[in-house]
């Protein structure tokens, strides 16, 4: 009997919603492949192979490290230190890593609580908070990944033009500087790079994961060359030119001093000035928004959960090691550039690391590899989230094609969706112009993960028993508050807009999505609170001054008793109203309890009539005996 009642719940935990979806999409049980072990089908109807092939290092550590290095490591280190100074720059790093560390604790707790399927953060949130929160946050996180993909591509194009772009001073291109520059040329180059990312991602995540290790080695060699160059390269001076307003050309004298105490002292304080790429004056918030994009890769491993052999083990271990490694590198690099480069060089040339390297191609190759891999990782992560959303049929027809996979399990249609939206992002034209939006989206997604963990902890659900114990509701709450505060510090307009969009998606899914079998955390929280207050309700403290009617209405035929039910509902005046019904029969002579199957029908009747009533059914040999049972057991306290 116990197995019969509990097995469907466990199996339905990973099945898609099997009733009518939104936007007119009707899903049948056969089409969804009911059952936890149902094999996904490809577009051609051939069963896909098991995609779980990646271990902790290749599946989590490598993509997380590469995503967190991305474009900030090589192209925006000087930007951050030059504008904010070393002290505020280190403060930004500490604040950013504190926020993501609190979120990582929540990710580790949720990911070690049970089996995780594809979709990473979306799967964690939707199965914890229900389809409304899961679907809305999942779509927001997908948009964050798409914007990040476009941002990384713009950073890569900026690095390419820094080497191969035509000189603004000369009307005739010479040497390797042959690529024409301008807004539309930037969009064109970005589109070509995005197309390259699309081709790689269409091949599959496994090939990218294997090549990502080679990319990590290249980036590591580039990093080592930067630290070695600080000692090996002698001081030198540079003349930096920028195209000003109109046809005016601006010249700046900058210098690399090597390790110098005077240079370090001059770079300790902040010096916010004009950003030559966007022609706007920088502030703590705008610089932090750019810097925080380096911290948006902490879920790169979680997003690959569908390809990991043991996601509940790999995600916590790999993510924590990767975050600690990247934090150490950023702190050392900030100190290095502030002690060796004057502020003019840092602010006016974002690609200065190439000029002060023992062999400039080291840094050039590192920039190209880091940016390209981060863009591909964001595209793959976004496509996995979209694929998981499509499989759950939360948004119906618009996302239905994204559920199609190849014979190897690669969601190629979801990759095409992601590529199309990322193509729209590159029309921003400048990396710094997209940074604030990307950061706000990510902070909102991180706050949602902390909220999911906080709700599970407060609900005291018996099924929430994570093997990772280094978290508490205090860390979750602090993570939520820090994310929300930094969102509004960075950009109040984007923050307000993203929250409004989230609420609209939440309401849309609440009214249009089918009832899920995943469970609702709100019900667990309500049960927890109601149980606590029921235990506080003491019948010995009852007093006649506060008497309330408690009505048990015995209903034989609900079809002919609707008016009576409505009448008693008006009499109860804030009291207890219970609809009772006796089913005649002997449980010993029946194969199962027939009363259990009728509860949903009675609850539907209560909803239809709009009455505030409970339902109590019983099985008995006679109506008199059944009524006596209900009289004794019905009530509060």
N, C-alpha and C positions, 0 to 999 in steps of 0.2 A: 504494500500500500504506500509506503514512504517513497519508494523509488518512482511509483507511478505519478505522484504529485510533484516531485521535485525535478525529475529528469527533463521535462519540457522546458523548464525555466533555464536550466543550465545550457541546453542545446540552443535555445533561442537567443542567448546572449550574443552570439556572433552571426545570427541570420539577419538578412535585410528585412525592412518593413514589408509585410506581405499583403497589406490592404491598399486601397486606392491612394495614390500619391497626389501631389499638387500638380497644377498646370495640366490636368487632364491625363496624366500617365497612370494607367491601370496596371498593377503588377500582380501576377498570380503566383501561387506557391510554387508551381512547377517552374515558372520562369526564374524565380529567385534562387532556386536550388536550396530548398529548406533543409536544414541540418547543419551542424557545426562543421562537419567534415566534407561538405559538398565541394566538389572540385570545380574551380572556376572554369568557365568556357571561353574560348577565344571567339573572335568574330566569325571564324570559319566553322565553328562547332567542334574543333579538335580539343580534347582536354589538355590544359596547360600543364607543364612540368612543375615540380615543386621548386619555387623560386628561392627558398631559404638556403643560401649558400655562403653567406658572409659571416666572418667571425668578428670579434671585438675590435681588433686593430684595423682591418680593412673596412669594416662596415660602419664603425662609429668614430674611432680616433682620427683616422685620416681625413674623412670628409669634414669633421668638426673643426679640426685644426686649419684646414685649407679655407673653410668658410669664414673663420674668425680672423684669419690673416687677410684674405681678400685684397681689396684695393687700399685699405687704410695703412697697412704695414709699410708699403713702399711709396705710396703717392700722397698720403695725408698725415704722416708723422710730423713732417716739417710744418704743415699747416696748423696742426694742433698746438705744437710747442711754440711756434712763432707768434701766433695770436694770443694764446692763453698763458704762455710762459711755462716753465718747468713745474712750478708749484701747483698752479691751477690745472695743468695737464695731468700731473700725477693724481690730483684730487678727482678729476674726471674719470680716470682709469679706475680708481678705487671705488667711486660711486657706481660706475657702470658694472664692475665685476661684483660688487656687493648685491646689486639688484639681480644679476643673472645667477649668482650663487644661491640666493634664496629661492629662485625659480627652479634651479637644478635640484635642490632638495625635494621640491614638490614633484618634479619629473621622476626622480629616482623612487620616491615613495609609490607613485601610481604605477610606474612601470614594473615594480617588483611585487605588485599585488596580485598578478595573475597573467594569463596569456594575453599577448598584444598582437593584434593583426596589423595589416597595412594601413597607413594613414597617420601614424605617429601621434602627434599632439591632438589631431582631430579625434582619433579613435579613443584616446585617453579621456578627453573631455566629454565626448558624446556618451560614452558608456558610464561615466560618472555622474554627469549632470542631466542627462536626457537629451533627446533630439533637438529641442529648441536651442539650448545653449550650445550644444555640440555642433549643430549645423551652422548657426550664425557665427560662432567663433572660428569654426573650420573654414568657412568662406573668407572671413577676415584674414586668417592666417595664410590662406592661399593667395589673397591679394598682396599681403606683405611679401611673400616669397616672389611673386611676379615683379613687384616694384624693385625688390632687391636684385633680381636677375637683370633688369634693365639698368640699374645703377652700376652693377659690376661691369656690364658691357660698355657703358659710357666711360667708366674709369679706364678700361682697356684701350678704348679709342683715344682717350686723352694721352695715354702713355705712347701709343703708336704715333700720334701727331707730334708729340714732343721730340721724337727722333726723326721721323720721316716727313713731318709737315713742312710746307714751304715757308721760307723766312719772311716775316712780315715787312722787313726793311727792304728786301730785294724784290723787284718785279719779275726777275728771272730766276727760276729754280735751279739749284746746282747741287752736285753730289748726290747724297741719298735723300735730301729734303725735296722730294718731288711731289708729295701729295698736297693738293690744294686744300685750303682750310676755309671754314665757314659753317654756318648752322646746318644747311642742307647737306653739305659734304659729311658733317659729323653724323647726321641721321643715316646717310648712305652707308658709311663705314660701319656704323652700329648694326645696321640691318644685315650686312654681310657676315659680321661676327655672330649675330644671333642665328643666322642660317647655319653656320658651322656648328654651333651648340645644338641646334635642332637635329642635325644629321647624327651627331654623336649620341644624343639622348634617344633617338629612334632605334639605334642599335641595341641599347639596353643598359641598365644600371650596372650590370656585372662587369662589362668591359670598362666602363668609367671607373669603377671601384678599383680595378687592377691598375689602370693607368694613373689613377690618383696617387698611388704610392710613389710612382716615378716622379710625378709632379711635386710631391712633398719633398723628395730628395733634392730636386732642383731648387726649390724654394729654400731649403735648409742650407744648401751650398751658397746661394745668394746672400742669405743672412750672415753666414760665416764670413763671406768676403767683405760685408759692410763693417763688421767688428774688426777684422784684420786691417782694413783700409784706414780705420781711425788711427792706427799706429804707424802704418807703412807710408801713407800718403803725406807729403809735405804741404805746408800752408800754400794757398794759392788764391788769386783774386779772379772775379768774374764780372762781366758786364751783361746784365740781363735786359732784354728788350721785350716790350709788350705793345700791342696795338691799342692806342687810346681812343678817345671819342673822335669821330670823324676819321681823318687820315693821319692823325698825330701819332708819332711813335715815342714811347716813353723808355728812358734808359735808367737802369739802377746799377750802382756799384755794390757788389757783394763780395764776401771773402770767407774762405774756409781757413780757420786758424789752427786746426789741430787741437789737442787737449790744452785748454787755456782757462785759468781761473777767472780772468777778466770777462771772457766770453760767457762763462757759466753764470757769473753774477749778473751780467746784463740780461741774461735770458731767464732769470728766476721769476721776475714779475710779468704781469700781462701787458700786452701791447696791441689791443684789438684795432684793426685798421681795415682798409678796403680790400676785398677779395677780388683779385684780378680776373677770375673766371666768371663771376656773376655780377661784378660792379656794385656790390652792396657791402655795407660796413658790417663786420662780424661782431658777435657778442658771445657771452658764455653759452647761451642757449643754442645758438646756431653752430658753434664749434663743437659743443657736446653732441648735438644731433649727428654731425658727421663722424665724430669719434665713436659713437655708440653703434654705428653700423658694423664695427669690427666685433661687436658682442652679439650679433644677431644670428650667429651660426650654431648656437648651443643645441638646437634641435635637429641639426643635420643628421645626426645618428638616429634620433628618434623617428625622423621621417622615413628612414630606411627600414623601419621595423618589419615590414613585410618581407624583406630580403635577408634578415638576420636569422642565424640558426637558433640562438637563445637570446631574444631581445630583453628579457627580464634580467639577465646577467650582464649582457654587453652594454646596454644603454647607460646604466649608472657608472659602471667602471670606466668605460671609454670616455664618457662626457666629462667626468671629474678630472681625469688625467689630462685630457686635452685642454680644459679651461686653465688648469694650473700651469701648464707649459706655455700657453699663449700669454697669460698674465705676466709671467717672468720675462718673456721676450719683449713685451711692450714696455715694461718698466725700464729694462736695460737700454732699449733703443731710445727712449725719451731722454734718459740721462746722457747717453752718448751724443746725440745730435745737439743738445743744449750746451754741451761743453766744448763742441768743436766747430759750430757754425754760427755766424752772426745772424741777427734777426732778419735782416734784409734778404739774405739767401733763403731762409726758411719760409718767409712769407711770399716772396716774389717768384720762387721756382719750386713747384711741388715735386718735380723730378730731379731734385738736386743730388739725390743719392747716387745717381749714375755718374755725375760729374766728379764726385770725390772718391770714386772707387778705383782700386788698383787695375781693374779691367772692366770698364763700363758695361760690356755685354752681359756680365754676371747679373747685374741688377736688372737690366733690360729683359733678359730671359725670365728672371724671377717674377717681374711684374706681369709679363704676359701669361706665364703659367698660373700664378696665383689668381689673377683676375678671371682668366678663362675657366679655370676649375671651379671657382666660386660661382660663376654664372651658370655653369652646367649643373653644379650641385643644387643651386636654387631652382633651376628648371626641373630637375628630376624630383626634388622634394615637393615642389608645387604640384607637379603632375600626379604624384602619389596621393596627395591630399584630395585633389579633385576626383581622382579615381575612386577613393574611398567614399566621398560624398555621393558620387554617381551610383555606386553599388547599394547605398542605403536608400536611394530614391527619395531624398528629402526635397529636392527642387524639381523633380519631375522631368518633363520633356527637354527643357533647355540643356540639362547636363546628362541626359540619358546616353548619348553616344560615347561619353567619356568612360563608360563602364566596359567598352570593348577593349580586349587585349589581344596581343599576338599569340602565336603558339607557344612562345617561351614565357608568357606572362607579362610582357611589357605593355603598359597602357598607352599605346601610341596615339590614340585619339586625344587623351588627356594631355599628352605632350604637345600636340598641335594647338589645343586650346591655350595652353600656357605660352607657347611661342607667339601666338597672335596677340595676346594681351601685353606681353613683354615688348612687342614691337610698338605698341601704342605708348609705352612708357619712355622709350628712347627719343620720342619727339620732344621731351623736356630739354634735350640738347646739352645739359650740364649736370655733372654728378652732384654737385652741392645743392642744386635745385630740387633734387628728388630725396635727399638725405632725410629731411625732417619728416616727410610723409612715411618713408620706410620705417624710421625709428618709432614713430607714433603707433603704426600698425603692429610692430613687434612688441612694444611695451603693452599694448592692449591684449595681445595674445598671451604674453607672459602673465599678466594679471589674471587672465581667465584660468590658466593652469593652476596658479596659486589658489584661486577661488574654488576650483574643483577639489583640490586636496584639503582645503579648509572645510568645505562642506562635508566631505567624507569623514574627516576627523571629528567635527562637531556632531554629526549624526550618530557617532558611535556604532556604525554598522558592523555587525559581526563578520561580514565578508571582507571588511577592509583590514587586512592583516599583512601589511607589506614587510618583506624581509629587511628592507632598508629602514633603520630606526632613527637616523640622525635628523629628525625633523619634529616639529610640534605645531600646534595651531598658532603659536606666536610667530614662528618664521613665515608661515603662510600669510598671516594678516599683515606682517611687516612688508612682505613682498608685494602684496596688493597695493598697500598705501604708497610705497616707494615708486612703483610703476605709474600709478595715477598722478602723483605729484610731479614726476619728471616729464610725463606727457604734457602737462599744462605749462611747465617751465619751458619746454622746447618750443611748442607752438599751440597756443590755446585754440586757435581756429581749427587746425587739423584735428586736435584732440576732441573738441566738441563735435565736429563733423563725424569722426569715426565712431564715437559713442552713440550718436543719433542713428548712424547707419546700422550699428550693431543692434540697437533697440528695435529698429524697423524690421530687420531680418528676424529677430526673436519673435516679434508679434506676428509676422507673416507665417513663420513655422508653427507658432502656437495655434493659430486659427485654421491653417490649411494642411498641416502634416498629419498623417495617420498616427494612431496610438502605437507606441513602440513596445517591444518586449524587453527593452534593455533595463527598465526600471527608472524611476524618477527620484532624484535625491531629495526633492521637496517633500515627497511622501515619507521618506526616512526621517527628515528633520521634524516634520509635523508629528509623527509617531513618537519620536523621542521627547518632544515637549509635552504632548498630551499625556503620555505615560507619567511624566514627572508631576504634572498637575493633578492627575487622577489619584496618585499616591498621597498627595497633600489634601485631598477631599475626604474629610472625616465625618461620618454620619453622626458621631457623638456630639458634634458641634452644631448640628442643625437647630434652627430656631424658627418659631412660627412667623416671626416678622419677615423672614426671607423665604417663605414657602413658595414653591413653584409647582405647577401641575405636572404630573408625570403620567402620560396617557399611553396605554397599550390598546391599540385598535385592532381587533381580530378581523381579518379580511378573508372571506371564503373565495369570492370571485372578484378580482380587481377590475374587470371590465364594467361591472355594474356598481362598483363602490367608489368611483372617482369623486363624485360630489360629496360623499360622506368623508372621504379622505381630506378634501379641500376644506370642509366645514370644521373638522377637528383641528386642522392645521391653524385655523384662525382662532380657535379656543385656547391653544396651548400657551400663548403669551410668554414666550421666552423659556418655556418649560421643555420637558423631554417628551418627544413624540416618537412612538415605535409602532411600525406596522408588523403585526404578527400573522403568521399563517401556519396551519397544521396540515402536513401531508400524511395521509393515512398509509400505513404500511409497516412491515416488520424488517428491520435492517438485517437480521440473521438470515432471512429468506431471500434477500436481494444480493446481486453480485456487486453492487456499488451503492453509494449513498445518492439517491435521486435529488435530495435537497440542494446539494452543492451546485448542480447544474442550473438551478432556478434563480440563484442569487442575482446574476447579471440582469435577468429579465425584470426582477423587482426593482433593482437599482435604476434601470432605464425608466421604469414607471415613475419613480421618485423624481428623476431629472425632468421627465416630460411634464409632470404636473407642477414642478417648481415648488415642492413642499420641503420643509426642513424636517426630515424624518429619517430614522434609522429603520433597518429591515432585520427582522429576526424570524427565521424559519426553523421548524422542527419536524421530525418524523416520529409518529406515534401510532399506536393501535387504535386510538379513539380521539375524537376532537376534544372531549372533556379532559382526558389525561394530558394531551399536548398543550392545552391552554393552561393547565396547572403547572406544567414545566416552564412555560414562558413567563408566567406570573412570578415564579420563584427566581428565575435567573436574569430577567430583564431589569435594567436600571443602571445607574452610575454609582461608582464607589464600591 
